């Protein structure tokens, strides 16, 4: 069974934010008007839109779909290159120079204790 292209179904890019996905879904539903049109084709289209919206608005479902999308719909030329690993930062080293004053520690304020009025 082939998975439909949910991004094309909603008319958004794969890099679209959740707000753009919600906006596209609402625009499509307004065009369909499933509350006034009661035919099988509209009901089927609305079901597809709702399924695409529910999948793409949930971050976990969207991540799972994107893995399938990368393998199915993108050609090797379109797929992004593997991320370059970033080397770890070297540990910070402090040099103590004898005869100089240490910098003052930052001002810190602790929790405030409130006592009842007597």
N, C-alpha and C positions, 0 to 999 in steps of 0.2 A: 504494500500500500504506500503510495507516494504522499509525502507531507506537503500540503499547499504552502506557497510562499506567503506567509502572514504579513510581511512588510508590504508586499505589492497589493495584497487584499485591502489593507487600510490606506495605502497610498503614501507611505512614509519611508524614509531612509532607514537602513539598519542602525545608524548611529543616532536615531531620534531619541529625545528624552521622553520621560513618562508624560509630561505636560503636552508635548506634541502628539503623542499617541492618543491621549484622551481627547484632544481637540479634533483629531482626524476621525476618531470613532463617532463623536457627536455630530460632526459634519455629515458623515455618511448616513447616520441614522436619520438626520433631518431630511436628507434627500430621499430615503426610502419611505419614511413615514409609515412604519409598520402598524401604527394604531388605526390608520384610516384605510390602508390597503390590506385587504385580507385575501391574498392569493398564495398559491403554493410557491411560486418563484420568489416572491418577496420574503416569505417565511424562511425559505432555504438560505437566501442571501443574508438575511438578518442573523440567522443561526451561525453562518460562517463568520460574519463580522464580530458577533459577540464572542465566539470562540477565540478569534484572533486577538481581540481586545483583552480577554481574560488571561491569555497566555503572555502577551507582551507587557502587560502592566505589572505582573508579578515578577520580581527580580529572579527568583529561583527558577520558575518555569521558563522565563526568557533566556536565562543562561543555558538551560538544557536545550531549548530550541535553537539557540545560536550555534551550539556545537553541531547540530544536525545541519543547520543552514550553511555553515562554513564548508561542510563536506559536499552538500548537494547543489547549492545554487551558485557558488562562486567558482570561477575558473582560477587556475593557479596564478594567472597574471593579476587578478583582482584581489586575491587573498593577501592579507597583510603579512609582512615578513615576521619571522619569529623575533620576539623582543630580545634586545641585546642585554645580557646580564650585567648588572651594575656591580662593580667591585665593592667590597665592604669598606667602610671608612676606617682609617687607621685610628687607634685609640688616642684620645687627647693626652697630651703630655704637658705637665706643668713644670716650669723651670723656676727654682727658688734661687734668688740671688741674695747672698748674705749681705746684711747691712741695710736692706731696704725694708720699709714697713709693708706688711701684708695688706692687701685691699680690704676695706671693711665689708663684712657680709651684708647681703641685701636686707632691707628692713622687712621684718616679718611680723604679722599680727596674728595672734592666736584667737581661739574662740572667746567670745565675750561672756562673762558670767554675770547674770542678772540676779540680784538679790531682792527679796520682797521689801517693800517700804515699811518701815517700822514707826 
